[in-house]
């Protein structure tokens, strides 16, 4: 859906997303720039992000050669 069209049809688009579970891609000059998704889809995306963050954190904890927080703060000029 073109961004200009969403201005005139926002209520309809929101209903399609909320009640029909439709995903609407907003386009500008023929390219997708954003999407309207249901709250259920958003919750799923956030759960996936959280799982990936946890996996990355666990991997980082296993790595050797970490830098102490005090050293990082010193490099950044923080106290």
N, CA, C and O atoms as a GROMACS GRO file, in nm:
protein
  316
    1UNK      N    1   0.086  -0.117   0.000
    1UNK     CA    2   0.000   0.000   0.000
    1UNK      C    3   0.090   0.123   0.000
    1UNK      O    4   0.184   0.132   0.079
    2UNK      N    5   0.062   0.216  -0.087
    2UNK     CA    6   0.141   0.338  -0.092
    2UNK      C    7   0.115   0.422   0.032
    2UNK      O    8   0.004   0.425   0.085
    3UNK      N    9   0.220   0.492   0.076
    3UNK     CA   10   0.207   0.576   0.196
    3UNK      C   11   0.096   0.678   0.177
    3UNK      O   12   0.020   0.706   0.270
    4UNK      N   13   0.086   0.734   0.058
    4UNK     CA   14  -0.019   0.834   0.032
    4UNK      C   15  -0.158   0.771   0.047
    4UNK      O   16  -0.251   0.839   0.091
    5UNK      N   17  -0.173   0.643   0.012
    5UNK     CA   18  -0.303   0.576   0.025
    5UNK      C   19  -0.338   0.548   0.170
    5UNK      O   20  -0.456   0.550   0.207
    6UNK      N   21  -0.238   0.523   0.252
    6UNK     CA   22  -0.266   0.492   0.393
    6UNK      C   23  -0.329   0.611   0.463
    6UNK      O   24  -0.409   0.595   0.555
    7UNK      N   25  -0.292   0.731   0.420
    7UNK     CA   26  -0.350   0.851   0.482
    7UNK      C   27  -0.502   0.853   0.468
    7UNK      O   28  -0.573   0.894   0.560
    8UNK      N   29  -0.550   0.809   0.354
    8UNK     CA   30  -0.694   0.812   0.328
    8UNK      C   31  -0.766   0.686   0.374
    8UNK      O   32  -0.889   0.685   0.384
    9UNK      N   33  -0.692   0.581   0.402
    9UNK     CA   34  -0.754   0.452   0.434
    9UNK      C   35  -0.700   0.390   0.562
    9UNK      O   36  -0.699   0.267   0.576
   10UNK      N   37  -0.656   0.472   0.655
   10UNK     CA   38  -0.593   0.420   0.776
   10UNK      C   39  -0.687   0.332   0.857
   10UNK      O   40  -0.647   0.224   0.901
   11UNK      N   41  -0.808   0.374   0.876
   11UNK     CA   42  -0.903   0.295   0.956
   11UNK      C   43  -0.926   0.158   0.893
   11UNK      O   44  -0.929   0.057   0.964
   12UNK      N   45  -0.942   0.153   0.763
   12UNK     CA   46  -0.961   0.027   0.693
   12UNK      C   47  -0.837  -0.062   0.706
   12UNK      O   48  -0.848  -0.181   0.733
   13UNK      N   49  -0.720  -0.002   0.689
   13UNK     CA   50  -0.595  -0.079   0.699
   13UNK      C   51  -0.579  -0.136   0.839
   13UNK      O   52  -0.541  -0.252   0.855
   14UNK      N   53  -0.606  -0.055   0.940
   14UNK     CA   54  -0.595  -0.103   1.079
   14UNK      C   55  -0.691  -0.218   1.106
   14UNK      O   56  -0.655  -0.314   1.173
   15UNK      N   57  -0.813  -0.208   1.055
   15UNK     CA   58  -0.910  -0.317   1.073
   15UNK      C   59  -0.863  -0.445   1.005
   15UNK      O   60  -0.877  -0.553   1.061
   16UNK      N   61  -0.806  -0.433   0.884
   16UNK     CA   62  -0.756  -0.551   0.812
   16UNK      C   63  -0.643  -0.617   0.890
   16UNK      O   64  -0.634  -0.740   0.893
   17UNK      N   65  -0.559  -0.536   0.952
   17UNK     CA   66  -0.447  -0.590   1.029
   17UNK      C   67  -0.498  -0.651   1.160
   17UNK      O   68  -0.462  -0.764   1.195
   18UNK      N   69  -0.580  -0.578   1.232
   18UNK     CA   70  -0.625  -0.620   1.365
   18UNK      C   71  -0.720  -0.739   1.360
   18UNK      O   72  -0.710  -0.829   1.443
   19UNK      N   73  -0.812  -0.741   1.266
   19UNK     CA   74  -0.916  -0.843   1.267
   19UNK      C   75  -0.894  -0.955   1.167
   19UNK      O   76  -0.941  -1.067   1.189
   20UNK      N   77  -0.824  -0.928   1.059
   20UNK     CA   78  -0.802  -1.031   0.957
   20UNK      C   79  -0.660  -1.086   0.962
   20UNK      O   80  -0.627  -1.182   0.892
   21UNK      N   81  -0.576  -1.024   1.046
   21UNK     CA   82  -0.438  -1.070   1.057
   21UNK      C   83  -0.353  -1.039   0.936
   21UNK      O   84  -0.246  -1.098   0.918
   22UNK      N   85  -0.400  -0.949   0.853
   22UNK     CA   86  -0.326  -0.913   0.732
   22UNK      C   87  -0.201  -0.832   0.769
   22UNK      O   88  -0.201  -0.758   0.867
   23UNK      N   89  -0.097  -0.847   0.691
   23UNK     CA   90   0.024  -0.766   0.706
   23UNK      C   91   0.029  -0.671   0.588
   23UNK      O   92   0.022  -0.713   0.473
   24UNK      N   93   0.040  -0.544   0.618
   24UNK     CA   94   0.039  -0.443   0.513
   24UNK      C   95   0.175  -0.375   0.507
   24UNK      O   96   0.223  -0.320   0.606
   25UNK      N   97   0.236  -0.381   0.390
   25UNK     CA   98   0.365  -0.315   0.368
   25UNK      C   99   0.338  -0.177   0.311
   25UNK      O  100   0.266  -0.161   0.212
   26UNK      N  101   0.396  -0.077   0.375
   26UNK     CA  102   0.383   0.061   0.328
   26UNK      C  103   0.499   0.090   0.235
   26UNK      O  104   0.615   0.065   0.268
   27UNK      N  105   0.466   0.145   0.120
   27UNK     CA  106   0.567   0.170   0.018
   27UNK      C  107   0.582   0.318  -0.012
   27UNK      O  108   0.486   0.395  -0.007
   28UNK      N  109   0.704   0.354  -0.041
   28UNK     CA  110   0.735   0.488  -0.088
   28UNK      C  111   0.821   0.471  -0.213
   28UNK      O  112   0.927   0.409  -0.208
   29UNK      N  113   0.774   0.527  -0.322
   29UNK     CA  114   0.842   0.513  -0.450
   29UNK      C  115   0.867   0.367  -0.488
   29UNK      O  116   0.972   0.332  -0.541
   30UNK      N  117   0.768   0.284  -0.458
   30UNK     CA  118   0.774   0.144  -0.495
   30UNK      C  119   0.858   0.055  -0.405
   30UNK      O  120   0.872  -0.064  -0.433
   31UNK      N  121   0.912   0.110  -0.299
   31UNK     CA  122   0.995   0.030  -0.207
   31UNK      C  123   0.930   0.026  -0.070
   31UNK      O  124   0.877   0.127  -0.022
   32UNK      N  125   0.933  -0.090  -0.007
   32UNK     CA  126   0.878  -0.106   0.127
   32UNK      C  127   0.959  -0.025   0.228
   32UNK      O  128   1.082  -0.034   0.231
   33UNK      N  129   0.890   0.053   0.311
   33UNK     CA  130   0.957   0.136   0.411
   33UNK      C  131   0.912   0.103   0.553
   33UNK      O  132   0.982   0.135   0.649
   34UNK      N  133   0.797   0.040   0.567
   34UNK     CA  134   0.745   0.005   0.699
   34UNK      C  135   0.633  -0.097   0.679
   34UNK      O  136   0.590  -0.125   0.567
   35UNK      N  137   0.587  -0.153   0.790
   35UNK     CA  138   0.478  -0.250   0.781
   35UNK      C  139   0.383  -0.233   0.898
   35UNK      O  140   0.422  -0.196   1.009
   36UNK      N  141   0.257  -0.259   0.870
   36UNK     CA  142   0.156  -0.266   0.976
   36UNK      C  143   0.134  -0.414   1.002
   36UNK      O  144   0.101  -0.491   0.912
   37UNK      N  145   0.152  -0.454   1.128
   37UNK     CA  146   0.133  -0.595   1.165
   37UNK      C  147   0.047  -0.600   1.290
   37UNK      O  148   0.036  -0.503   1.365
   38UNK      N  149  -0.014  -0.715   1.311
   38UNK     CA  150  -0.098  -0.732   1.429
   38UNK      C  151  -0.013  -0.734   1.555
   38UNK      O  152   0.108  -0.754   1.549
   39UNK      N  153  -0.077  -0.714   1.667
   39UNK     CA  154  -0.008  -0.719   1.796
   39UNK      C  155   0.048  -0.859   1.820
   39UNK      O  156   0.154  -0.874   1.882
   40UNK      N  157  -0.021  -0.962   1.771
   40UNK     CA  158   0.028  -1.098   1.785
   40UNK      C  159   0.158  -1.117   1.707
   40UNK      O  160   0.252  -1.180   1.756
   41UNK      N  161   0.163  -1.063   1.584
   41UNK     CA  162   0.286  -1.072   1.505
   41UNK      C  163   0.400  -0.996   1.572
   41UNK      O  164   0.513  -1.042   1.574
   42UNK      N  165   0.369  -0.880   1.626
   42UNK     CA  166   0.471  -0.801   1.694
   42UNK      C  167   0.525  -0.876   1.815
   42UNK      O  168   0.646  -0.878   1.837
   43UNK      N  169   0.437  -0.937   1.892
   43UNK     CA  170   0.481  -1.015   2.009
   43UNK      C  171   0.571  -1.130   1.966
   43UNK      O  172   0.671  -1.158   2.033
   44UNK      N  173   0.538  -1.196   1.856
   44UNK     CA  174   0.621  -1.304   1.805
   44UNK      C  175   0.758  -1.253   1.764
   44UNK      O  176   0.860  -1.314   1.796
   45UNK      N  177   0.762  -1.142   1.693
   45UNK     CA  178   0.890  -1.082   1.653
   45UNK      C  179   0.975  -1.047   1.774
   45UNK      O  180   1.096  -1.070   1.774
   46UNK      N  181   0.912  -0.992   1.876
   46UNK     CA  182   0.986  -0.955   1.997
   46UNK      C  183   1.039  -1.078   2.070
   46UNK      O  184   1.150  -1.075   2.124
   47UNK      N  185   0.959  -1.186   2.074
   47UNK     CA  186   1.006  -1.310   2.136
   47UNK      C  187   1.127  -1.366   2.061
   47UNK      O  188   1.224  -1.411   2.123
   48UNK      N  189   1.122  -1.362   1.929
   48UNK     CA  190   1.234  -1.410   1.847
   48UNK      C  191   1.358  -1.326   1.874
   48UNK      O  192   1.468  -1.379   1.891
   49UNK      N  193   1.341  -1.194   1.878
   49UNK     CA  194   1.454  -1.105   1.910
   49UNK      C  195   1.513  -1.136   2.046
   49UNK      O  196   1.635  -1.144   2.061
   50UNK      N  197   1.427  -1.155   2.145
   50UNK     CA  198   1.474  -1.187   2.281
   50UNK      C  199   1.552  -1.317   2.283
   50UNK      O  200   1.657  -1.327   2.348
   51UNK      N  201   1.502  -1.418   2.212
   51UNK     CA  202   1.571  -1.547   2.208
   51UNK      C  203   1.709  -1.533   2.143
   51UNK      O  204   1.806  -1.593   2.189
   52UNK      N  205   1.717  -1.453   2.036
   52UNK     CA  206   1.845  -1.432   1.970
   52UNK      C  207   1.942  -1.356   2.060
   52UNK      O  208   2.061  -1.386   2.063
   53UNK      N  209   1.890  -1.258   2.134
   53UNK     CA  210   1.974  -1.183   2.228
   53UNK      C  211   2.029  -1.274   2.337
   53UNK      O  212   2.146  -1.265   2.373
   54UNK      N  213   1.944  -1.361   2.390
   54UNK     CA  214   1.988  -1.453   2.495
   54UNK      C  215   2.093  -1.548   2.441
   54UNK      O  216   2.193  -1.575   2.507
   55UNK      N  217   2.071  -1.599   2.320
   55UNK     CA  218   2.168  -1.690   2.258
   55UNK      C  219   2.302  -1.620   2.239
   55UNK      O  220   2.407  -1.678   2.267
   56UNK      N  221   2.300  -1.496   2.191
   56UNK     CA  222   2.424  -1.421   2.170
   56UNK      C  223   2.494  -1.392   2.303
   56UNK      O  224   2.617  -1.398   2.310
   57UNK      N  225   2.417  -1.360   2.406
   57UNK     CA  226   2.475  -1.332   2.538
   57UNK      C  227   2.541  -1.457   2.595
   57UNK      O  228   2.650  -1.450   2.651
   58UNK      N  229   2.475  -1.570   2.580
   58UNK     CA  230   2.533  -1.696   2.631
   58UNK      C  231   2.663  -1.728   2.557
   58UNK      O  232   2.761  -1.772   2.618
   59UNK      N  233   2.664  -1.705   2.427
   59UNK     CA  234   2.784  -1.729   2.348
   59UNK      C  235   2.896  -1.636   2.393
   59UNK      O  236   3.011  -1.678   2.407
   60UNK      N  237   2.864  -1.510   2.415
   60UNK     CA  238   2.964  -1.412   2.457
   60UNK      C  239   3.022  -1.447   2.594
   60UNK      O  240   3.141  -1.427   2.618
   61UNK      N  241   2.939  -1.500   2.682
   61UNK     CA  242   2.987  -1.538   2.815
   61UNK      C  243   3.088  -1.652   2.809
   61UNK      O  244   3.174  -1.664   2.896
   62UNK      N  245   3.076  -1.736   2.707
   62UNK     CA  246   3.167  -1.850   2.693
   62UNK      C  247   3.300  -1.810   2.630
   62UNK      O  248   3.399  -1.884   2.642
   63UNK      N  249   3.304  -1.695   2.564
   63UNK     CA  250   3.426  -1.653   2.495
   63UNK      C  251   3.532  -1.608   2.595
   63UNK      O  252   3.503  -1.552   2.700
   64UNK      N  253   3.656  -1.634   2.556
   64UNK     CA  254   3.769  -1.590   2.639
   64UNK      C  255   3.816  -1.455   2.589
   64UNK      O  256   3.786  -1.415   2.476
   65UNK      N  257   3.891  -1.386   2.674
   65UNK     CA  258   3.949  -1.259   2.633
   65UNK      C  259   3.856  -1.142   2.646
   65UNK      O  260   3.872  -1.042   2.575
   66UNK      N  261   3.761  -1.150   2.736
   66UNK     CA  262   3.670  -1.038   2.758
   66UNK      C  263   3.744  -0.916   2.813
   66UNK      O  264   3.855  -0.927   2.866
   67UNK      N  265   3.680  -0.802   2.800
   67UNK     CA  266   3.738  -0.677   2.849
   67UNK      C  267   3.660  -0.634   2.972
   67UNK      O  268   3.537  -0.624   2.967
   68UNK      N  269   3.728  -0.608   3.083
   68UNK     CA  270   3.658  -0.565   3.204
   68UNK      C  271   3.584  -0.432   3.182
   68UNK      O  272   3.630  -0.346   3.107
   69UNK      N  273   3.470  -0.418   3.247
   69UNK     CA  274   3.389  -0.298   3.236
   69UNK      C  275   3.469  -0.173   3.272
   69UNK      O  276   3.454  -0.069   3.208
   70UNK      N  277   3.552  -0.182   3.373
   70UNK     CA  278   3.632  -0.067   3.416
   70UNK      C  279   3.721  -0.017   3.302
   70UNK      O  280   3.739   0.103   3.284
   71UNK      N  281   3.778  -0.110   3.225
   71UNK     CA  282   3.863  -0.071   3.112
   71UNK      C  283   3.783   0.000   3.002
   71UNK      O  284   3.829   0.098   2.943
   72UNK      N  285   3.665  -0.050   2.978
   72UNK     CA  286   3.579   0.013   2.876
   72UNK      C  287   3.540   0.153   2.918
   72UNK      O  288   3.547   0.247   2.839
   73UNK      N  289   3.500   0.168   3.045
   73UNK     CA  290   3.465   0.300   3.096
   73UNK      C  291   3.582   0.397   3.087
   73UNK      O  292   3.564   0.514   3.052
   74UNK      N  293   3.702   0.348   3.118
   74UNK     CA  294   3.820   0.430   3.111
   74UNK      C  295   3.844   0.479   2.967
   74UNK      O  296   3.873   0.596   2.945
   75UNK      N  297   3.831   0.389   2.871
   75UNK     CA  298   3.849   0.424   2.730
   75UNK      C  299   3.747   0.528   2.684
   75UNK      O  300   3.777   0.614   2.601
   76UNK      N  301   3.628   0.518   2.739
   76UNK     CA  302   3.521   0.612   2.701
   76UNK      C  303   3.520   0.740   2.784
   76UNK      O  304   3.436   0.827   2.764
   77UNK      N  305   3.614   0.750   2.877
   77UNK     CA  306   3.620   0.868   2.961
   77UNK      C  307   3.510   0.875   3.065
   77UNK      O  308   3.472   0.983   3.109
   78UNK      N  309   3.461   0.760   3.104
   78UNK     CA  310   3.354   0.754   3.204
   78UNK      C  311   3.412   0.720   3.340
   78UNK      O  312   3.522   0.666   3.350
   79UNK      N  313   3.338   0.754   3.443
   79UNK     CA  314   3.384   0.723   3.580
   79UNK      C  315   3.315   0.600   3.631
   79UNK      O  316   3.340   0.558   3.744
   0.00000   0.00000   0.00000
